[in-house]
Amino acid sequence: MKKLYSKKLGGEAFALDAAQLDILKKAGYTVPSPEEVIADAAAVKIEPPEGARAYVVFDFKTGAFAVRTRTQTLTDNEVGGFVGEVVSAAILSNFVERADPDRPKEATPATASPLVNMLRAAFLRAASDKAPAADKPTEAADTPEVVE
């Protein structure tokens, strides 16, 4: 994420990188082209998928992502789906933040358990659309041996 001058704000605003825009586009959001972002960062709108009750928003002034929800009246059997949408939006927000090339990359902590590493890898594979997380079982040779 870089700061660019915004005619709309009359000052600097944070602009999303092309990789971040691509992740949002793959998730069904309507996003501008990188050229439009360069032309005026804050004049650009990121539109969530139609009918989304929970979605990712970006504050151009602070450079922060957040999850926003629409006002809903839910019946008992709709609550689970709504919670799932909120969790999906939060995960998408995290992936978009991590796609920022200017953000320092965090190393995987050495104290992380193999289960945490496996879940992290599954989420990253699912988000990158390279391979469905549930379709490819891990090989016995790839799984680290746990000795207790």
Secondary structure, 3 states (H helix, E strand, C coil): CEEEEECCCCEEEEECCHHHHHHHHHCCCECCCHHHHHHCHHHCCCECCCCCCEEEEEECCCCEEEEEECCCCCCHHHHHHHHHHHHHHHHHHHHHHHCCCCCCCCCCCCCCCHHHHHHHHHHHHHHHCCCCCCCCCCCCCCCCCCCC
